[in-house]
Amino acid sequence: MFSDVFENRLRSWRQIRERVNNSDNPYSEVLAVYSKAPVIHNKSIDMWDPKTWLGPWDLIKQNGYTETCILLGICYTLQLTERFSRSEFEIHICTNNETKETFLLLAVDDTVIQPQEGQHMNRSAVPASWISQKIYKAPAIH
């Protein structure tokens, strides 16, 4: 998806959403896609400021992904499937109290996705050392 022109990326993204919608393991499917995203460093996209976050189509158009953009791409991909159309999405900025690392999580109903580590887990399995510093409810998109 990431190495093509904009119009083809849009088509590919639709096909990815269809695969995710029908997958036995949609979280692994979407994590595998975004693990291949071209990573950039863009200081104008601030994880702490949702006003700086790109919308779904701008994200596909830009085609360069910060840590925040990867999480947003995963969120938008899931949100725009029938399977997750009624799900609740939260973006958590967390700190690991043991390592002092700050990172992003995406909560989808009872599942938590950690893109940086390419993993997902039930909310009840989240380590106690991961403390949410800020939680943003992702707005519904259609």
DOKEKOL-582756 format. One record per residue (C-alpha): residue number from 1; x, y, z. Coordinates in steps of 0.1 Angstrom, whole numbers. Layout:
N
<atom NUM <X Y Z>>,
...
END
This chain:
142
<atom 1 <0 0 0>>,
<atom 2 <27 25 10>>,
<atom 3 <48 25 -22>>,
<atom 4 <21 34 -46>>,
<atom 5 <5 66 -59>>,
<atom 6 <-22 83 -38>>,
<atom 7 <-52 69 -57>>,
<atom 8 <-38 33 -56>>,
<atom 9 <-31 37 -19>>,
<atom 10 <-67 46 -13>>,
<atom 11 <-78 15 -32>>,
<atom 12 <-53 -7 -13>>,
<atom 13 <-66 8 20>>,
<atom 14 <-101 -2 11>>,
<atom 15 <-90 -37 4>>,
<atom 16 <-71 -38 37>>,
<atom 17 <-102 -27 55>>,
<atom 18 <-122 -55 38>>,
<atom 19 <-95 -80 48>>,
<atom 20 <-96 -67 84>>,
<atom 21 <-134 -68 85>>,
<atom 22 <-134 -105 75>>,
<atom 23 <-102 -116 94>>,
<atom 24 <-101 -142 122>>,
<atom 25 <-75 -119 138>>,
<atom 26 <-82 -83 127>>,
<atom 27 <-58 -68 152>>,
<atom 28 <-28 -88 140>>,
<atom 29 <-39 -81 104>>,
<atom 30 <-39 -43 109>>,
<atom 31 <-7 -44 129>>,
<atom 32 <11 -63 101>>,
<atom 33 <0 -36 76>>,
<atom 34 <12 -7 96>>,
<atom 35 <45 -24 106>>,
<atom 36 <55 -17 70>>,
<atom 37 <45 20 70>>,
<atom 38 <73 45 61>>,
<atom 39 <84 61 93>>,
<atom 40 <91 99 94>>,
<atom 41 <98 124 121>>,
<atom 42 <74 153 119>>,
<atom 43 <74 177 148>>,
<atom 44 <42 193 136>>,
<atom 45 <22 162 146>>,
<atom 46 <21 162 184>>,
<atom 47 <8 132 203>>,
<atom 48 <-4 155 230>>,
<atom 49 <-24 178 207>>,
<atom 50 <-53 162 187>>,
<atom 51 <-56 194 167>>,
<atom 52 <-23 184 149>>,
<atom 53 <-35 149 141>>,
<atom 54 <-42 141 104>>,
<atom 55 <-76 128 93>>,
<atom 56 <-78 94 75>>,
<atom 57 <-75 107 40>>,
<atom 58 <-48 132 48>>,
<atom 59 <-29 105 65>>,
<atom 60 <-31 83 33>>,
<atom 61 <-21 113 12>>,
<atom 62 <9 123 33>>,
<atom 63 <22 87 33>>,
<atom 64 <48 93 60>>,
<atom 65 <40 80 95>>,
<atom 66 <51 92 129>>,
<atom 67 <43 70 159>>,
<atom 68 <11 90 163>>,
<atom 69 <2 86 126>>,
<atom 70 <7 48 128>>,
<atom 71 <-17 46 157>>,
<atom 72 <-42 68 139>>,
<atom 73 <-39 47 108>>,
<atom 74 <-47 16 128>>,
<atom 75 <-76 34 145>>,
<atom 76 <-91 47 112>>,
<atom 77 <-87 14 95>>,
<atom 78 <-106 -4 122>>,
<atom 79 <-132 24 125>>,
<atom 80 <-141 23 88>>,
<atom 81 <-150 -14 89>>,
<atom 82 <-185 -27 95>>,
<atom 83 <-171 -51 121>>,
<atom 84 <-159 -22 143>>,
<atom 85 <-184 5 133>>,
<atom 86 <-201 4 168>>,
<atom 87 <-169 0 188>>,
<atom 88 <-155 25 212>>,
<atom 89 <-120 38 204>>,
<atom 90 <-97 56 229>>,
<atom 91 <-62 68 223>>,
<atom 92 <-41 66 254>>,
<atom 93 <-8 84 260>>,
<atom 94 <9 61 286>>,
<atom 95 <40 61 307>>,
<atom 96 <57 29 318>>,
<atom 97 <65 36 354>>,
<atom 98 <94 11 354>>,
<atom 99 <112 23 322>>,
<atom 100 <98 59 322>>,
<atom 101 <91 54 285>>,
<atom 102 <61 73 270>>,
<atom 103 <41 56 243>>,
<atom 104 <7 53 226>>,
<atom 105 <-20 27 230>>,
<atom 106 <-52 23 211>>,
<atom 107 <-81 8 231>>,
<atom 108 <-109 -8 211>>,
<atom 109 <-137 -20 234>>,
<atom 110 <-119 -46 256>>,
<atom 111 <-87 -48 235>>,
<atom 112 <-56 -27 238>>,
<atom 113 <-32 -24 208>>,
<atom 114 <4 -13 212>>,
<atom 115 <17 -6 177>>,
<atom 116 <53 1 188>>,
<atom 117 <57 -35 200>>,
<atom 118 <33 -50 174>>,
<atom 119 <11 -65 200>>,
<atom 120 <-25 -65 213>>,
<atom 121 <-40 -78 245>>,
<atom 122 <-71 -78 266>>,
<atom 123 <-74 -47 288>>,
<atom 124 <-72 -69 319>>,
<atom 125 <-37 -80 307>>,
<atom 126 <-22 -45 305>>,
<atom 127 <7 -43 330>>,
<atom 128 <0 -22 361>>,
<atom 129 <32 -2 354>>,
<atom 130 <15 13 322>>,
<atom 131 <-2 44 334>>,
<atom 132 <-25 65 311>>,
<atom 133 <-14 101 313>>,
<atom 134 <-40 113 288>>,
<atom 135 <-70 96 271>>,
<atom 136 <-87 109 240>>,
<atom 137 <-119 94 228>>,
<atom 138 <-116 89 191>>,
<atom 139 <-144 106 172>>,
<atom 140 <-166 85 150>>,
<atom 141 <-158 87 113>>,
<atom 142 <-180 76 84>>,
END
